[in-house]
């Protein structure tokens, strides 16, 4: 589904990615984890073509993304911070994105799923952070793409909306989709991910299941396993 070979990216003197090699197979939920500054967002934006690597190759669905933009039609992306035009109403934004991308009826189901009906006529600038995130989720999931990339999808969500998000992610996985997630909420990651990819100082430190990580670190729970990686590498 996604193949990354020898990826390097520098911003000024800062080496953000230093030879990342990563293969993500089709189908399943993969969490990309790592401390702040480890290169998670840069890696995701490289896959999306929003960051141009200094070196290395990326292919999505078996084809190189170099000098290509059509492959993005096969990806649904939820950015960490969605900057919506504040004067637009929620329903106007949804219609605009549908007109820009492709027709879908799936938005109605998602509006109901996240209980957004009372907000459709409200301006985006007047919404709370949590409600904006629900709008962000509707815009992401309303198209039927094989690859879904979610950058901090739980941000601002109340417990009920978080449950609805988990249900939605699992139902998309059941359709055979590949879902890439970044999150700093370890309980969320542990509950939904099939595999984790741990980035440290611009390189892949670990790729595998949570149980494999626990075995590798000698820890009985996930949060302690993650903490032991960070402690051992900053000792």
N, CA, C and O of each residue as an XYZ file, in Angstrom:
940
protein
N       0.840     -1.215      0.000
C       0.000      0.000      0.000
C       0.876      1.266      0.000
O       0.716      2.139     -0.853
N       1.806      1.353      0.974
C       2.755      2.473      1.023
C       4.156      1.895      1.206
O       4.387      1.095      2.112
N       5.081      2.298      0.352
C       6.466      1.846      0.467
C       7.391      3.064      0.471
O       7.363      3.887     -0.444
N       8.205      3.158      1.513
C       9.112      4.303      1.687
C      10.540      3.752      1.773
O      10.830      2.883      2.596
N      11.415      4.262      0.924
C      12.799      3.759      0.870
C      13.788      4.908      1.062
O      13.805      5.876      0.301
N      14.609      4.770      2.099
C      15.759      5.665      2.325
C      15.374      7.145      2.274
O      15.999      7.939      1.571
N      14.344      7.494      3.025
C      13.816      8.870      2.993
C      14.613      9.796      3.913
O      14.812      9.516      5.095
N      15.061     10.909      3.327
C      15.807     11.924      4.083
C      15.128     13.270      3.901
O      14.668     13.604      2.810
N      15.069     14.039      4.984
C      14.564     15.415      4.885
C      15.218     16.279      5.950
O      15.219     15.954      7.138
N      15.784     17.407      5.477
C      16.393     18.390      6.360
C      15.612     19.687      6.270
O      15.184     20.083      5.186
N      15.424     20.350      7.399
C      14.920     21.727      7.405
C      16.040     22.580      7.994
O      16.280     22.556      9.201
N      16.725     23.333      7.130
C      17.901     24.060      7.596
C      18.981     23.069      7.998
O      19.384     22.222      7.201
N      19.451     23.175      9.247
C      20.467     22.232      9.731
C      19.828     21.061     10.472
O      20.522     20.153     10.930
N      18.522     21.088     10.583
C      17.817     20.070     11.368
C      17.477     18.843     10.507
O      16.672     18.931      9.580
N      18.091     17.715     10.823
C      17.786     16.450     10.148
C      16.495     15.883     10.714
O      16.492     15.355     11.826
N      15.402     15.979      9.973
C      14.110     15.519     10.501
C      13.886     14.044     10.179
O      13.420     13.285     11.029
N      14.216     13.638      8.960
C      14.148     12.222      8.580
C      15.524     11.794      8.095
O      16.122     12.457      7.247
N      16.029     10.682      8.633
C      17.404     10.257      8.327
C      17.421      8.820      7.840
O      17.861      7.921      8.557
N      16.944      8.601      6.625
C      17.002      7.258      6.043
C      15.879      6.349      6.498
O      16.123      5.222      6.929
N      14.648      6.832      6.406
C      13.493      6.033      6.829
C      13.150      4.991      5.760
O      12.998      5.313      4.582
N      13.033      3.741      6.198
C      12.553      2.648      5.360
C      11.311      2.060      6.014
O      11.346      1.636      7.170
N      10.216      2.039      5.264
C       8.958      1.579      5.859
C       8.043      1.018      4.777
O       7.801      1.656      3.753
N       7.541     -0.186      5.024
C       6.537     -0.783      4.142
C       5.262     -1.014      4.941
O       5.279     -1.669      5.983
N       4.174     -0.476      4.448
C       2.876     -0.667      5.103
C       1.983     -1.450      4.156
O       1.668     -1.008      3.052
N       1.585     -2.627      4.622
C       0.802     -3.514      3.758
C      -0.645     -3.039      3.690
O      -1.080     -2.186      4.465
N      -1.367     -3.610      2.751
C      -2.752     -3.199      2.529
C      -3.664     -3.780      3.599
O      -3.566     -4.962      3.928
N      -4.540     -2.962      4.135
C      -5.532     -3.416      5.113
C      -4.989     -3.386      6.528
O      -3.950     -3.981      6.813
N      -5.698     -2.688      7.426
C      -5.299     -2.643      8.833
C      -5.041     -1.228      9.311
O      -5.041     -0.273      8.535
N      -4.819     -1.122     10.619
C      -4.640      0.181     11.276
C      -3.211      0.263     11.809
O      -2.784     -0.551     12.628
N      -2.488      1.267     11.321
C      -1.089      1.445     11.684
C      -0.933      2.791     12.393
O      -1.314      3.832     11.856
N      -0.375      2.762     13.595
C      -0.148      4.002     14.343
C       1.309      4.409     14.205
O       2.211      3.609     14.453
N       1.538      5.661     13.807
C       2.892      6.210     13.730
C       3.115      7.042     14.987
O       2.479      8.076     15.190
N       4.031      6.568     15.823
C       4.262      7.198     17.119
C       5.678      7.743     17.198
O       6.542      7.409     16.387
N       5.890      8.589     18.196
C       7.219      9.139     18.438
C       7.093     10.442     19.196
O       6.037     11.072     19.162
N       8.150     10.862     19.883
C       8.103     12.125     20.624
C       7.987     13.320     19.680
O       8.180     13.181     18.472
N       7.673     14.486     20.227
C       7.626     15.703     19.413
C       8.965     15.903     18.712
O      10.027     15.760     19.318
N       8.894     16.238     17.416
C      10.132     16.467     16.669
C      10.764     15.212     16.108
O      11.873     15.263     15.577
N      10.069     14.073     16.218
C      10.657     12.808     15.732
C      10.474     12.621     14.230
O      11.079     11.726     13.640
N       9.640     13.465     13.603
C       9.475     13.391     12.147
C       8.151     12.794     11.687
O       7.982     12.523     10.498
N       7.206     12.584     12.608
C       5.925     11.951     12.256
C       5.162     12.740     11.193
O       4.771     12.195     10.161
N       4.958     14.028     11.459
C       4.175     14.850     10.523
C       4.916     15.026      9.203
O       4.296     15.034      8.140
N       6.235     15.167      9.264
C       7.026     15.295      8.032
C       6.902     14.029      7.194
O       6.802     14.107      5.970
N       6.909     12.871      7.835
C       6.754     11.603      7.126
C       5.393     11.536      6.430
O       5.302     11.171      5.258
N       4.348     11.890      7.159
C       2.992     11.854      6.594
C       2.857     12.868      5.453
O       2.286     12.560      4.407
N       3.383     14.068      5.659
C       3.279     15.092      4.609
C       4.111     14.724      3.383
O       3.797     15.149      2.271
N       5.164     13.941      3.576
C       5.945     13.451      2.428
C       5.114     12.470      1.609
O       5.140     12.510      0.379
N       4.376     11.588      2.286
C       3.504     10.638      1.594
C       2.417     11.386      0.819
O       2.018     10.971     -0.269
N       1.949     12.483      1.390
C       0.887     13.279      0.760
C       1.409     14.220     -0.331
O       0.621     14.843     -1.043
N       2.732     14.322     -0.461
C       3.301     15.237     -1.455
C       3.328     16.681     -0.988
O       3.575     17.586     -1.785
N       3.075     16.908      0.303
C       3.081     18.278      0.840
C       4.483     18.700      1.276
O       4.764     19.888      1.436
N       5.361     17.708      1.465
C       6.775     17.951      1.748
C       7.566     17.160      0.715
O       7.290     15.980      0.497
N       8.551     17.798      0.072
C       9.381     17.115     -0.926
C      10.658     16.643     -0.233
O      11.436     17.469      0.243
N      10.887     15.325     -0.168
C      12.091     14.821      0.504
C      13.363     15.228     -0.231
O      13.337     15.499     -1.432
N      14.482     15.270      0.504
C      15.777     15.567     -0.119
C      16.303     14.348     -0.868
O      17.042     14.471     -1.845
N      15.908     13.170     -0.393
C      16.425     11.926     -0.959
C      15.450     10.813     -0.616
O      14.737     10.885      0.385
N      15.423      9.776     -1.459
C      14.575      8.622     -1.176
C      13.367      8.545     -2.095
O      13.085      9.469     -2.858
N      12.658      7.421     -2.006
C      11.490      7.210     -2.869
C      10.274      6.804     -2.042
O      10.396      6.157     -1.001
N       9.111      7.197     -2.526
C       7.835      6.820     -1.909
C       6.933      6.297     -3.011
O       6.793      6.927     -4.059
N       6.322      5.142     -2.773
C       5.286      4.685     -3.704
C       4.007      4.396     -2.922
O       4.042      3.893     -1.799
N       2.895      4.724     -3.541
C       1.569      4.491     -2.966
C       0.782      3.667     -3.969
O       0.712      4.009     -5.150
N       0.189      2.577     -3.492
C      -0.571      1.663     -4.360
C       0.278      1.188     -5.542
O      -0.201      1.058     -6.669
N       1.565      0.933     -5.241
C       2.454      0.341     -6.244
C       3.071      1.298     -7.239
O       3.816      0.868     -8.120
N       2.781      2.593     -7.126
C       3.329      3.561     -8.087
C       4.070      4.685     -7.364
O       3.636      5.167     -6.318
N       5.203      5.089     -7.951
C       5.975      6.197     -7.382
C       5.132      7.475     -7.400
O       4.406      7.744     -8.356
N       5.245      8.253     -6.325
C       4.458      9.500     -6.262
C       5.219     10.678     -6.869
O       4.687     11.785     -6.952
N       6.462     10.441     -7.292
C       7.267     11.540     -7.836
C       6.601     12.111     -9.087
O       6.204     11.372     -9.988
N       6.489     13.431     -9.124
C       5.869     14.149    -10.254
C       4.436     13.683    -10.533
O       3.965     13.729    -11.670
N       3.766     13.244     -9.493
C       2.384     12.770     -9.663
C       1.504     13.387     -8.576
O       1.943     13.589     -7.444
N       0.270     13.677     -8.935
C      -0.675     14.162     -7.926
C      -1.976     13.357     -7.924
O      -2.752     13.428     -6.971
N      -2.212     12.591     -8.995
C      -3.468     11.844     -9.106
C      -3.674     10.838     -7.980
O      -4.803     10.550     -7.584
N      -2.547     10.303     -7.464
C      -2.652      9.293     -6.407
C      -3.362      9.837     -5.160
O      -3.919      9.075     -4.370
N      -3.334     11.174     -4.996
C      -3.963     11.762     -3.795
C      -5.467     11.535     -3.774
O      -6.092     11.588     -2.715
N      -6.060     11.280     -4.961
C      -7.494     10.975     -5.000
C      -7.819      9.664     -4.301
O      -8.977      9.385     -3.991
N      -6.773      8.851     -4.053
C      -6.969      7.559     -3.369
C      -6.709      7.673     -1.867
O      -6.702      6.669     -1.154
N      -6.494      8.906     -1.391
C      -6.179      9.123      0.031
C      -7.198     10.079      0.645
O      -7.524     11.113      0.061
N      -7.694      9.723      1.822
C      -8.482     10.651      2.641
C      -7.586     11.106      3.783
O      -7.011     10.275      4.486
N      -7.460     12.419      3.979
C      -6.495     12.967      4.943
C      -7.173     13.892      5.935
O      -7.899     14.813      5.564
N      -6.916     13.623      7.207
C      -7.384     14.508      8.270
C      -6.174     15.235      8.858
O      -5.360     14.621      9.548
N      -6.050     16.550      8.589
C      -4.904     17.284      9.144
C      -5.057     17.495     10.650
O      -6.167     17.484     11.183
N      -3.927     17.687     11.321
C      -3.954     17.890     12.773
C      -4.721     19.169     13.134
O      -5.494     19.196     14.091
N      -4.494     20.207     12.359
C      -5.218     21.475     12.588
C      -5.902     21.854     11.280
O      -5.246     22.075     10.262
N      -7.215     21.924     11.324
C      -7.970     22.285     10.116
C      -8.292     23.774     10.171
O      -9.019     24.227     11.054
N      -7.751     24.523      9.230
C      -8.020     25.965      9.169
C      -9.171     26.224      8.193
O      -8.961     26.401      6.993
N     -10.375     26.241      8.730
C     -11.558     26.462      7.902
C     -11.831     27.960      7.759
O     -11.529     28.726      8.674
N     -12.404     28.396      6.613
C     -12.831     29.801      6.490
C     -13.924     30.092      7.521
O     -14.980     29.459      7.510
N     -13.667     31.046      8.402
C     -14.559     31.245      9.555
C     -15.938     31.774      9.166
O     -16.892     31.607      9.926
N     -16.064     32.411      7.992
C     -17.355     32.999      7.611
C     -18.270     32.010      6.878
O     -19.429     32.320      6.602
N     -17.741     30.810      6.562
C     -18.560     29.796      5.888
C     -19.407     29.034      6.896
O     -18.982     28.788      8.025
N     -20.605     28.667      6.475
C     -21.422     27.765      7.296
C     -20.935     26.331      7.093
O     -20.323     26.009      6.074
N     -21.219     25.470      8.083
C     -20.792     24.072      8.015
C     -21.299     23.410      6.733
O     -20.531     22.743      6.039
N     -22.572     23.586      6.416
C     -23.142     22.926      5.230
C     -22.526     23.473      3.940
O     -22.410     22.747      2.953
N     -22.127     24.761      3.944
C     -21.487     25.349      2.758
C     -20.101     24.741      2.529
O     -19.703     24.473      1.395
N     -19.376     24.529      3.633
C     -18.044     23.928      3.522
C     -18.147     22.489      2.990
O     -17.386     22.093      2.108
N     -19.088     21.721      3.530
C     -19.259     20.332      3.081
C     -19.604     20.301      1.595
O     -19.062     19.489      0.846
N     -20.498     21.177      1.172
C     -20.890     21.227     -0.255
C     -19.691     21.615     -1.127
O     -19.493     21.059     -2.207
N     -18.900     22.568     -0.648
C     -17.744     23.037     -1.419
C     -16.736     21.904     -1.627
O     -16.218     21.726     -2.729
N     -16.462     21.142     -0.572
C     -15.502     20.038     -0.677
C     -16.045     18.943     -1.596
O     -15.289     18.346     -2.362
N     -17.338     18.682     -1.524
C     -17.958     17.698     -2.429
C     -17.840     18.153     -3.885
O     -17.544     17.349     -4.769
N     -18.070     19.434     -4.127
C     -17.974     19.967     -5.491
C     -16.537     19.911     -6.021
O     -16.309     19.663     -7.205
N     -15.580     20.145     -5.131
C     -14.167     20.155     -5.536
C     -13.649     18.756     -5.829
O     -12.848     18.560     -6.743
N     -14.105     17.795     -5.056
C     -13.469     16.478     -5.123
C     -14.285     15.475     -5.940
O     -13.887     15.121     -7.050
N     -15.366     15.034     -5.433
C     -16.244     14.133     -6.198
C     -17.544     13.996     -5.424
O     -17.594     14.242     -4.218
N     -18.579     13.606     -6.123
C     -19.882     13.536     -5.470
C     -19.924     12.365     -4.484
O     -19.367     11.300     -4.750
N     -20.584     12.570     -3.356
C     -20.780     11.518     -2.368
C     -22.070     11.789     -1.607
O     -22.435     12.941     -1.373
N     -22.751     10.725     -1.225
C     -23.913     10.857     -0.340
C     -23.567     10.486      1.095
O     -24.405     10.563      1.994
N     -22.313     10.082      1.290
C     -21.923      9.527      2.583
C     -21.889     10.585      3.685
O     -21.904     10.251      4.869
N     -21.844     11.868      3.294
C     -21.783     12.929      4.303
C     -23.015     12.924      5.211
O     -22.899     13.225      6.399
N     -24.196     12.587      4.671
C     -25.416     12.568      5.489
C     -25.297     11.567      6.637
O     -25.675     11.863      7.770
N     -24.765     10.376      6.333
C     -24.582      9.359      7.384
C     -23.621      9.849      8.460
O     -23.845      9.635      9.652
N     -22.551     10.506      8.027
C     -21.535     10.970      8.974
C     -22.043     12.131      9.833
O     -21.734     12.215     11.021
N     -22.813     13.013      9.226
C     -23.423     14.123      9.992
C     -24.305     13.552     11.097
O     -24.287     14.038     12.228
N     -25.074     12.523     10.766
C     -25.917     11.859     11.773
C     -25.049     11.149     12.809
O     -25.320     11.219     14.008
N     -23.995     10.460     12.334
C     -23.106      9.689     13.221
C     -22.492     10.583     14.306
O     -22.412     10.199     15.473
N     -22.060     11.788     13.892
C     -21.417     12.705     14.843
C     -22.382     13.761     15.407
O     -21.959     14.704     16.075
N     -23.672     13.589     15.131
C     -24.723     14.469     15.685
C     -24.460     15.947     15.364
O     -24.509     16.808     16.242
N     -24.181     16.212     14.088
C     -23.836     17.574     13.669
C     -25.016     18.363     13.102
O     -24.861     19.520     12.711
N     -26.192     17.738     13.058
C     -27.352     18.427     12.455
C     -27.595     19.843     13.019
O     -27.876     20.760     12.247
N     -27.494     20.038     14.339
C     -27.779     21.393     14.866
C     -26.766     22.457     14.446
O     -27.008     23.651     14.625
N     -25.634     22.029     13.891
C     -24.549     22.979     13.576
C     -24.444     23.314     12.093
O     -23.614     24.140     11.713
N     -25.268     22.690     11.242
C     -25.108     22.835      9.794
C     -25.252     24.276      9.312
O     -24.601     24.673      8.346
N     -26.102     25.063      9.979
C     -26.318     26.457      9.576
C     -25.461     27.443     10.358
O     -25.607     28.656     10.205
N     -24.566     26.921     11.199
C     -23.696     27.800     11.990
C     -22.387     28.068     11.235
O     -21.909     27.233     10.467
N     -21.831     29.243     11.474
C     -20.560     29.600     10.834
C     -19.408     28.881     11.554
O     -19.412     28.707     12.773
N     -18.430     28.476     10.745
C     -17.319     27.695     11.297
C     -16.534     28.463     12.355
O     -15.995     27.869     13.289
N     -16.472     29.778     12.208
C     -15.743     30.595     13.180
C     -16.388     30.620     14.551
O     -15.744     30.993     15.532
N     -17.667     30.222     14.634
C     -18.382     30.240     15.916
C     -18.415     28.874     16.611
O     -19.021     28.734     17.673
N     -17.770     27.874     16.017
C     -17.823     26.523     16.580
C     -16.710     26.290     17.598
O     -15.649     26.911     17.534
N     -16.974     25.383     18.536
C     -15.930     24.965     19.482
C     -14.904     24.103     18.757
O     -15.146     23.625     17.649
N     -13.755     23.913     19.401
C     -12.707     23.085     18.803
C     -13.171     21.663     18.544
O     -12.845     21.083     17.508
N     -13.931     21.093     19.478
C     -14.421     19.725     19.330
C     -15.400     19.580     18.177
O     -15.371     18.587     17.450
N     -16.280     20.585     18.008
C     -17.250     20.531     16.897
C     -16.530     20.703     15.560
O     -16.877     20.041     14.582
N     -15.535     21.582     15.512
C     -14.729     21.726     14.285
C     -14.057     20.400     13.915
O     -13.961     20.040     12.742
N     -13.593     19.682     14.950
C     -12.933     18.405     14.675
C     -13.930     17.389     14.107
O     -13.563     16.571     13.262
N     -15.172     17.433     14.559
C     -16.200     16.537     14.009
C     -16.481     16.879     12.543
O     -16.676     15.985     11.719
N     -16.499     18.169     12.227
C     -16.658     18.592     10.820
C     -15.475     18.073     10.005
O     -15.647     17.569      8.896
N     -14.277     18.203     10.565
C     -13.043     17.712      9.949
C     -13.153     16.212      9.647
O     -12.732     15.757      8.584
N     -13.720     15.453     10.585
C     -13.882     14.007     10.417
C     -14.890     13.688      9.308
O     -14.684     12.758      8.527
N     -15.968     14.454      9.242
C     -16.967     14.254      8.166
C     -16.304     14.464      6.810
O     -16.485     13.661      5.895
N     -15.531     15.549      6.682
C     -14.863     15.861      5.409
C     -13.866     14.769      5.013
O     -13.665     14.505      3.828
N     -13.248     14.139      6.011
C     -12.248     13.101      5.739
C     -12.892     11.790      5.310
O     -12.453     11.158      4.349
N     -13.931     11.388      6.023
C     -14.485     10.043      5.831
C     -15.596      9.982      4.780
O     -16.086      8.894      4.476
N     -16.002     11.119      4.220
C     -17.170     11.060      3.329
C     -16.812     10.571      1.913
O     -17.697     10.341      1.089
N     -15.509     10.416      1.642
C     -15.097      9.847      0.353
C     -14.569      8.442      0.582
O     -14.030      8.144      1.648
N     -14.719      7.591     -0.398
C     -14.447      6.163     -0.226
C     -13.070      5.809     -0.780
O     -12.965      5.171     -1.828
N     -12.010      6.225     -0.076
C     -10.646      5.997     -0.557
C     -10.003      4.815      0.162
O     -10.334      4.544      1.316
N      -9.077      4.099     -0.511
C      -8.477      2.913      0.105
C      -7.463      3.213      1.210
O      -7.172      2.355      2.043
N      -6.917      4.457      1.212
C      -5.929      4.837      2.231
C      -6.447      6.056      2.994
O      -6.819      7.067      2.399
N      -6.463      5.939      4.321
C      -6.933      7.033      5.175
C      -5.784      7.426      6.114
O      -5.221      6.576      6.804
N      -5.446      8.711      6.133
C      -4.375      9.206      7.006
C      -4.967     10.198      7.997
O      -5.539     11.216      7.607
N      -4.825      9.889      9.287
C      -5.435     10.692     10.347
C      -4.342     11.220     11.269
O      -3.691     10.448     11.972
N      -4.142     12.534     11.266
C      -3.115     13.170     12.103
C      -3.790     13.705     13.372
O      -4.500     14.710     13.329
N      -3.564     13.031     14.485
C      -4.172     13.384     15.786
C      -5.704     13.499     15.685
O      -6.253     14.569     15.944
N      -6.393     12.423     15.316
C      -7.837     12.511     15.088
C      -8.679     12.708     16.338
O      -9.832     13.130     16.243
N      -8.120     12.407     17.517
C      -8.915     12.501     18.754
C      -8.947     13.914     19.318
O      -9.651     14.169     20.295
N      -8.211     14.822     18.733
C      -8.047     16.175     19.275
C      -9.390     16.871     19.524
O     -10.177     17.074     18.599
N      -9.637     17.232     20.779
C     -10.823     18.010     21.131
C     -12.115     17.218     21.250
O     -13.159     17.795     21.552
N     -12.070     15.904     21.018
C     -13.314     15.127     21.023
C     -13.744     14.754     22.445
O     -12.917     14.395     23.284
N     -15.048     14.846     22.698
C     -15.599     14.389     23.978
C     -15.658     12.860     23.967
O     -15.524     12.256     22.902
N     -15.856     12.215     25.128
C     -15.811     10.741     25.192
C     -16.790     10.039     24.246
O     -16.450      8.999     23.683
N     -17.985     10.578     24.059
C     -18.963      9.929     23.180
C     -18.514     10.031     21.717
O     -18.606      9.061     20.964
N     -18.031     11.210     21.327
C     -17.529     11.380     19.946
C     -16.314     10.502     19.688
O     -16.117     10.008     18.578
N     -15.494     10.309     20.733
C     -14.320      9.434     20.600
C     -14.759      7.990     20.333
O     -14.158      7.301     19.510
N     -15.799      7.537     21.023
C     -16.348      6.194     20.772
C     -16.859      6.089     19.338
O     -16.656      5.074     18.671
N     -17.520      7.141     18.874
C     -18.042      7.140     17.498
C     -16.904      7.096     16.485
O     -17.013      6.440     15.449
N     -15.815      7.795     16.786
C     -14.649      7.764     15.903
C     -14.055      6.358     15.840
O     -13.727      5.863     14.761
N     -13.918      5.719     17.000
C     -13.369      4.351     17.035
C     -14.236      3.406     16.207
O     -13.714      2.590     15.448
N     -15.558      3.514     16.350
C     -16.476      2.673     15.567
C     -16.276      2.900     14.069
O     -16.256      1.955     13.280
N     -16.130      4.170     13.696
C     -15.966      4.539     12.289
C     -14.666      3.962     11.724
O     -14.648      3.418     10.619
N     -13.584      4.086     12.489
C     -12.286      3.564     12.042
C     -12.359      2.044     11.860
O     -11.852      1.502     10.878
N     -12.996      1.368     12.816
C     -13.107     -0.097     12.721
C     -13.969     -0.516     11.536
O     -13.684     -1.524     10.890
N     -15.015      0.247     11.247
C     -15.880     -0.110     10.109
C     -15.143      0.107      8.779
O     -15.364     -0.630      7.818
N     -14.270      1.121      8.727
C     -13.467      1.344      7.516
C     -12.423      0.230      7.357
O     -12.162     -0.231      6.246
N     -11.841     -0.191      8.462
C     -10.887     -1.313      8.422
C     -11.586     -2.576      7.907
O     -11.014     -3.336      7.126
N     -12.826     -2.789      8.353
C     -13.578     -3.979      7.938
C     -13.830     -4.001      6.427
O     -14.076     -5.060      5.850
N     -13.766     -2.823      5.791
C     -13.920     -2.748      4.325
C     -12.604     -3.032      3.604
O     -12.541     -2.968      2.377
N     -11.554     -3.344      4.365
C     -10.252     -3.652      3.759
C      -9.354     -2.449      3.575
O      -8.346     -2.529      2.873
N      -9.710     -1.319      4.202
C      -8.917     -0.100      4.007
C      -7.653     -0.100      4.880
O      -7.556     -0.812      5.879
N      -6.703      0.721      4.462
C      -5.470      0.921      5.217
C      -5.573      2.273      5.915
O      -5.851      3.288      5.276
N      -5.348      2.283      7.232
C      -5.517      3.513      8.005
C      -4.225      3.815      8.755
O      -3.756      3.012      9.562
N      -3.656      4.990      8.477
C      -2.452      5.464      9.164
C      -2.863      6.538     10.160
O      -3.564      7.486      9.806
N      -2.428      6.389     11.400
C      -2.842      7.327     12.447
C      -1.622      7.818     13.210
O      -0.734      7.030     13.538
N      -1.571      9.112     13.494
C      -0.636      9.595     14.515
C      -1.467     10.012     15.718
O      -2.535     10.609     15.577
N      -0.967      9.692     16.893
C      -1.681     10.084     18.111
C      -0.724     10.042     19.289
O       0.198      9.226     19.327
N      -0.950     10.927     20.246
C      -0.168     10.855     21.487
C      -1.022     10.270     22.616
O      -0.584     10.229     23.766
N      -2.244      9.816     22.290
C      -3.120      9.183     23.295
C      -2.879      7.680     23.227
O      -3.414      6.992     22.357
N      -2.068      7.181     24.155
C      -1.628      5.788     24.075
C      -2.773      4.793     24.249
O      -2.761      3.725     23.636
N      -3.756      5.129     25.072
C      -4.884      4.204     25.275
C      -5.671      4.031     23.974
O      -6.137      2.933     23.670
N      -5.818      5.103     23.217
C      -6.500      5.066     21.918
C      -5.716      4.193     20.934
O      -6.287      3.349     20.243
N      -4.412      4.410     20.884
C      -3.541      3.641     19.982
C      -3.600      2.156     20.326
O      -3.713      1.307     19.442
N      -3.522      1.856     21.618
C      -3.505      0.453     22.050
C      -4.811     -0.250     21.690
O      -4.818     -1.430     21.339
N      -5.907      0.486     21.782
C      -7.214     -0.105     21.536
C      -7.457     -0.405     20.051
O      -8.084     -1.411     19.718
N      -6.965      0.462     19.163
C      -7.387      0.303     17.761
C      -6.308     -0.178     16.801
O      -6.640     -0.664     15.720
N      -5.011     -0.063     17.157
C      -3.995     -0.312     16.122
C      -3.620     -1.794     16.021
O      -3.551     -2.510     17.020
N      -3.381     -2.223     14.778
C      -2.879     -3.576     14.525
C      -1.362     -3.611     14.654
O      -0.790     -4.580     15.153
N      -0.724     -2.545     14.198
C       0.733     -2.433     14.300
C       1.099     -1.001     14.635
O       0.347     -0.069     14.348
N       2.264     -0.835     15.247
C       2.764      0.518     15.483
C       4.121      0.683     14.813
O       4.887     -0.267     14.647
N       4.379      1.914     14.441
C       5.674      2.310     13.888
C       6.180      3.398     14.813
O       5.528      4.430     14.971
N       7.345      3.180     15.432
C       7.863      4.170     16.379
C       9.056      4.887     15.768
O      10.083      4.279     15.468
N       8.896      6.197     15.591
C       9.969      7.032     15.030
C      10.760      7.673     16.159
O      10.197      8.174     17.132
N      12.060      7.646     16.007
C      12.916      8.286     17.004
C      14.070      8.949     16.277
O      14.831      8.290     15.568
N      14.196     10.265     16.456
C      15.279     11.039     15.844
C      15.381     10.761     14.344
O      16.468     10.562     13.801
N      14.205     10.754     13.688
C      14.170     10.661     12.229
C      14.381      9.286     11.648
O      14.556      9.142     10.438
N      14.368      8.263     12.503
C      14.533      6.895     12.010
C      13.482      5.977     12.626
O      12.920      6.279     13.679
N      13.221      4.841     11.952
C      12.281      3.863     12.503
C      12.996      3.076     13.597
O      13.939      2.333     13.327
N      12.539      3.248     14.825
C      13.141      2.511     15.939
C      12.492      1.131     16.081
O      13.155      0.154     16.430
N      11.193      1.068     15.806
C      10.466     -0.194     15.972
C       9.266     -0.233     15.035
O       8.600      0.780     14.820
N       8.996     -1.420     14.477
C       7.765     -1.651     13.724
C       7.259     -3.042     14.072
O       7.993     -4.023     13.948
N       6.018     -3.128     14.502
C       5.446     -4.418     14.860
C       4.211     -4.244     15.720
O       3.653     -3.151     15.812
N       3.790     -5.325     16.346
C       2.593     -5.258     17.199
C       2.957     -4.708     18.575
O       4.127     -4.645     18.953
N       1.926     -4.314     19.307
C       2.152     -3.800     20.663
C       2.724     -4.903     21.554
O       3.589     -4.636     22.387
N       2.248     -6.138     21.386
C       2.789     -7.249     22.181
C       4.263     -7.470     21.888
O       5.042     -7.776     22.791
N       4.647     -7.315     20.626
C       6.069     -7.462     20.266
C       6.908     -6.358     20.908
O       8.043     -6.592     21.322
N       6.343     -5.159     20.985
C       7.062     -4.052     21.634
C       7.229     -4.322     23.130
O       8.292     -4.068     23.697
N       6.173     -4.838     23.766
C       6.252     -5.166     25.202
C       7.344     -6.204     25.448
O       8.110     -6.103     26.406
N       7.402     -7.210     24.561
C       8.426     -8.249     24.697
C       9.822     -7.657     24.524
O      10.742     -7.967     25.281
N       9.962     -6.800     23.515
C      11.277     -6.200     23.218
C      11.774     -5.345     24.384
O      12.964     -5.345     24.701
N      10.863     -4.624     25.012
C      11.262     -3.711     26.095
C      11.193     -4.357     27.480
O      11.662     -3.787     28.465
N      10.602     -5.559     27.541
C      10.466     -6.231     28.844
C       9.448     -5.571     29.754
O       9.529     -5.690     30.976
N       8.482     -4.871     29.154
C       7.463     -4.167     29.932
C       6.106     -4.852     29.755
O       5.808     -5.399     28.693
N       5.296     -4.813     30.803
C       4.001     -5.515     30.747
C       2.877     -4.645     30.209
O       1.826     -5.165     29.836
N       3.077     -3.322     30.159
C       2.025     -2.490     29.562
C       2.617     -1.507     28.567
O       3.801     -1.171     28.607
N       1.743     -1.060     27.671
C       2.138     -0.302     26.489
C       2.809      1.026     26.850
O       3.865      1.357     26.309
N       2.198      1.785     27.762
C       2.755      3.104     28.106
C       4.158      2.980     28.689
O       5.034      3.791     28.388
N       4.375      1.951     29.536
C       5.707      1.750     30.110
C       6.700      1.315     29.031
O       7.878      1.668     29.088
N       6.223      0.550     28.051
C       7.097      0.134     26.943
C       7.580      1.349     26.155
O       8.761      1.459     25.823
N       6.647      2.262     25.860
C       7.006      3.500     25.148
C       7.954      4.340     25.998
O       8.953      4.858     25.498
N       7.634      4.472     27.292
C       8.469      5.283     28.202
C       9.877      4.710     28.282
O      10.850      5.460     28.357
N       9.992      3.379     28.266
C      11.338      2.766     28.389
C      12.186      3.052     27.155
O      13.400      3.219     27.264
N      11.554      3.110     25.978
C      12.298      3.481     24.751
C      12.877      4.880     24.910
O      14.056      5.120     24.647
N      12.008      5.809     25.353
C      12.441      7.203     25.461
C      13.505      7.376     26.543
O      14.466      8.125     26.366
N      13.326      6.681     27.656
C      14.299      6.773     28.756
C      15.645      6.217     28.337
O      16.686      6.830     28.575
N      15.614      5.030     27.701
C      16.878      4.377     27.307
C      17.630      5.149     26.240
O      18.856      5.080     26.162
N      16.894      5.884     25.417
C      17.553      6.620     24.340
C      17.918      8.052     24.710
O      18.528      8.772     23.919
N      17.542      8.454     25.910
C      17.936      9.792     26.367
C      18.688      9.719     27.681
O      18.814     10.706     28.404
N      19.183      8.531     27.970
C      19.934      8.351     29.223
C      21.320      8.950     29.111
O      22.095      8.895     30.065
